[in-house]
Amino acid sequence: QLQLVESGGGLVQPGGSLRLSCAASGFILGSYDIGWFRQAPGKEREGVSCFSNREDRSYYADSVKGRFTISRDSVKNVVYLQMNSLKPEDTAVYYCARTRGYRHCSDYVPNEYDHWGQGTQVTVSS
């Protein structure tokens, strides 16, 4: 069964760090582009970062560039999102998703992602 499961969210103070994990089952992560999205209450889902398997490179939204890092462990079949220097505006539910492959992952078009995890809550607050 094809599945994505996020973990690693929690409550952290501003300036702190968290590492989110996205574990895949039923398919090989390394064969697909994978994106991280987030959705805050009352806001639309927004793309945060993605890893392009075809280009072997990562992309970041301007709001997180220099603070977040996406990486992949092919042996464990897991994608990570290391989040440093967290800000209150980073508070959201974070999702990982697999692209259909028709558009570049950094277009961050939700409908172009065909499988999603259940999400993990990240709260940045003092």
Disulfide bonds with the S-S distance in Angstrom:
Cys22-Cys96 2.07
Cys50-Cys105 2.06
